Amino acid sequence: MRLILLGPPGAGKGTQAKFLVERLQIPQISTGDMLRAAVKDGTPLGRDAKQYMDRGALVPDEIIIGLVRERLQRPDCARGYILDGFPRTVTQAEALGKTLEALHASLDHVVSLEVPTEDLVLRIAGRRTCRNCGAMYHVRFSPSQTDGRCDACGGPTYQREDDREETVRRRLAVYADQTAPLISLYEAQGLLRRVPGTGEIGEIFHRITTALGA
Ligand code: AMP
């Protein structure tokens, strides 16, 4: 199954993608994770991307498109994948369409996770990530047992630079301007599955799998 998880920052795409990986046994392809790994490794791509990410702007399309095109051709994508955080612009969506065509493949579903804006700011600004293992916490909704320490590996937890409130607001504006238009684009293609992204994580997962028939 080839699917896209669409939704604003903080909608829960990453969390739900991880559950879907387990259920469907296909990889999660998160461009945000790929970029953060490049930043951490200090690669030229990472150095370029960081300037955009830290201020809540999108990394240029040509960088992202090249990254995803290469990733989709790896053997673990043969049975499908979950795109998380890509495409984020109409240009990226068109490039994805062309890549799929060249690979004689097509999308099965586009899940649009819908969450009110005021909830998103609260969710993202409280998010903490483990610097070692990437485990995610929330200061209010799912705090780690010891403040500032990861339950899984004991590593330090931190707030992503782009999760600070003013950057979050900028990211939401960028989403509304550049990514939201993809909703009507995929709706017109008959691929869109709208899923309310509020409530219990398990309940949201159930809504998604029902929408996918999975
Ligand atoms: P995410 O973890 O998906 O919220 O992504 C974090 C940041 O990485 C975004 O705010 C962008 O700066 C960058 N990024 C991730 N995916 C994309 C994409 N598909 N296009 C452009 N920039 C992206």
Residues whose N, C-alpha, C, O or C-beta is under 5 A from the ligand:
A	BS01	AMP	P9 T31 G32 D33 L35 Y52 M53 G56 A57 L58 V59 I64 G85 F86 P87 R88
